[in-house]
Amino acid sequence: MTVAPERPTRDWPYVAPPQYEGSRIPSPIPTVLPLPEALAQSGDVLRINFGPNHPSTHGVLRLIVDLDGEQVVGLSAVIGYLHTGFEKTMEHKTWWKCITYPERIDYVGYQNNELTFVLAVEKLLELETPDKAVWMRTLLCELSRIHSHLVYLGTSALELGAISMFWYCFREREMILDLFEMVTGARMHTRYFQVGGLAEDIPDGFFPECRKFVEWMPRALEDYLALLDRNQIWLERTKGVGLLSADDAVALGQTGPVLRASGVDWDLRRDEPYLAYGQLDFQVPVYPNGDVYDRYRVRVDEMRESTRIVDQCLRRLERLKGRPWIVDDRKVVLPPREELHTSMETLIHHFKIVTEGYRVPEGEVYVATESPRGEQGCYLVSEGGPRPWRVHFRAPSFVALEATATCTHDALVADLIAIVGSLDAVMGDTDR
Amino acid sequence: MKYESLPGFVEERVSFGETTVTIEPERMRDACLQARDELGFSMLCDIVATDYLGWGGKGVSGYIATASGRDLNFPSTQGLQTLPELKPKRFSLSYHLLAMRQPPERVRLKCWLDDGEQVPSVVSVWPTADWHEREQFDLMGIAFSGHPNLTRILMEDDWEGHPLRKDYPIGGEPVRFSDAQ
């Protein structure tokens, strides 16, 4: 792991020498690799559709690829097959009903999306959440990050022929989903974060089970490295493939593991701390080569760091047993069920929130968090009513796919699968 | 007040801890270029447009669009407690910029547009703007001048209308073989 020991004052956050000279971003359209005129005339170029139903496009990504033999000479990405109009739908829902939607946008890192939206609403409401909620959110987001990276690692390795990786990764993924189910009642799309805190208290049984996972996960990571890291086929298919330089990555708006694998030392959890990240001890893995292999290493190292964070959160949460998990603000948060039988005031508040929803002050905010895929942003506009006026998500997958054309410079057709896998785009997130 | 030197500067506001700098639409590209090169905003995070049609209408909170327009009788819209501040034009277009340094800095550059009014594309400043601008064109109908490939991105190529506009109703797409046909 290359951790920048002392940040150079001038060049920070860049820690790596350039991976190649100049820029490889195609021109004039930065996201389309144009077919050279001479080749187009030759008649030897084969134009094929890679997707939208190709299994290794992780969903419904369609790449229009021009091939000269095995060589990729032209490429453009077509997206939108999974556009479901979440942003429009959310304008018609009350604030608290909206919380279910962000999770379905990025259906692999769902807790992180939910968090971004909830944090944005809390920013508009200027709500402070209790300690327990802050630490539990941090813990669940890190579990969600491990979950997302496991899905990435399993499927990407599967596509390059390492079938057993898939089973190993999904073994640990299963453990995480069981933990989610224990806390929230749902394995995916948990809707556990409320504006103001958590929907329910943490069940006691969660702590020993999560502790088991924390103790198991480092050993599982050793397994992964033993399977992949000295596998000659894996190394040859990933090292030096899909190059993206630090400058190009920043110009293309890349964030998260893709950016850190290009040698840019940037992580919102450390550099713009939210939740409890400011009080946690963790490192940000940075690798300098900007290829598929480095993106894989960044994610594996992040899983290790996330496990450490989960461990620290657990220690903290065990001391917070019996403390409130949601803020006691009757204008925003549903009152406790037992009070409904005795207090008229409580009944009124309950009725108002359930029928009309709470009102959020007028204003606009942009909140960014570090999701497993990079900067997940949520832009909210409120009119002062019970519904959002405008919701927009800055989707890291959407931005990651913009780099496809730059990464496929001089690629072979088989590399395409490795490259698209390494960008780790979730199509629900891309198309929203 | 370091933003005052940006080309086309109109005003600077801080709310919820976020800085919003309003720029004249025709100087948007120049302002972005200067923000990148002189103020160090090396990354463009997001471009997002908002439609303020019907903003702050009396008796309604939230916008319930139907095929015939805004529905005043929709349940649970009991009106706003205070009328929100009126907006100068129909659309706002916000650019969320990030300066990657310690401490990090974010700013929102914003311009106001009428329907059909053009704004210069910033693809030449940040290549990542390519898809962001296409998305705002597709869903909100913002016209970017000088974009190398301004086509629809999320909706189908032959789609009519811009779905995120407030006058575009939910459930508004034609249904084949319905009773009316």
Interface residues (C-beta under 8 A of the other chain):
Chain A: R7 W12 P13 I25 P28 I29 P30 T31 V32 I79 G80 H83 G85 E87 K88 T89 E91 H92 T94 K123 L124 E126 V250 A251 L252 G253 V264 W266 D271 E272 T355 E356 G357 R359 E362 G363 E364 V365 Y366 A368 E375 G377 Y379 V381 E383 G384 G385 P386 R387 W389 R390 H392 R394 F398 V399 L401 E402 D431 R432
Chain B: S15 F16 E18 T20 S42 M43 L44 C45 D46 V48 T50 D51 Y52 W55 G56 S61 G62 Y63 I64 A65 S76 T77 Q78 L80 Q81 T82 P84 E85 S94 H96 L98 M100 R101 Q102 P103 P104 R106 R108 V123 W126 P127 T128 D130 W131 E135 L139 P148 N149 R152 I153 L154 M155 E156 P163 L164 Y168 I170
